[in-house]
């Protein structure tokens, strides 16, 4: 499906991409903590909403 060169390129690209994203996140960690306080509650509410929709689907099927 993919040649060896394509697989190697994809793997190296992924590794370098993750490293760069990690460095950028650590660089801006102070700003993230300052500007994005309380966003964990939005994530929890979103997951609960999706769980509620799934529960309703299974109850009424």
C-alpha positions in Angstrom: 0.0 0.0 0.0 2.8 2.4 0.9 6.4 2.2 -0.1 9.2 2.0 2.5 10.2 5.6 1.8 6.7 6.8 2.4 6.4 4.9 5.7 9.7 6.3 6.9 8.8 9.8 5.9 5.4 9.5 7.7 7.0 8.2 10.8 9.7 10.8 10.9 7.2 13.6 10.2 5.0 12.4 13.0 7.9 12.2 15.5 9.2 15.7 14.6 5.7 17.2 14.6 5.0 15.8 18.1 8.3 17.1 19.4 7.8 20.6 18.0 4.2 20.8 19.4 5.5 19.6 22.8 8.1 22.4 22.9 5.7 25.0 21.8 3.2 23.9 24.5 5.8 24.0 27.2 6.9 27.4 26.0 3.4 28.8 26.3 2.4 26.9 29.4 2.3 30.0 31.6 0.0 31.8 29.1 -2.3 28.7 28.9 -2.7 28.6 32.6 -3.5 32.4 32.7 -6.0 32.6 29.8 -7.7 29.2 29.9 -8.7 28.8 33.5 -11.8 26.7 34.0 -11.9 25.1 30.6 -11.7 21.7 32.2 -15.4 22.2 33.2 -16.4 22.8 29.6 -14.7 19.5 28.7 -16.4 17.7 31.5 -19.8 19.1 30.5 -19.2 18.2 26.8 -18.3 14.6 27.7 -21.3 14.3 30.0 -23.6 15.6 27.2 -22.3 13.1 24.7 -22.7 10.4 27.4 -26.2 11.5 28.0 -27.1 11.3 24.3 -25.5 7.8 24.1 -27.5 6.7 27.2 -30.8 8.0 25.7 -30.0 6.2 22.5 -29.5 2.9 24.2 -32.5 3.3 26.5 -35.0 4.0 23.7 -33.6 1.4 21.2 
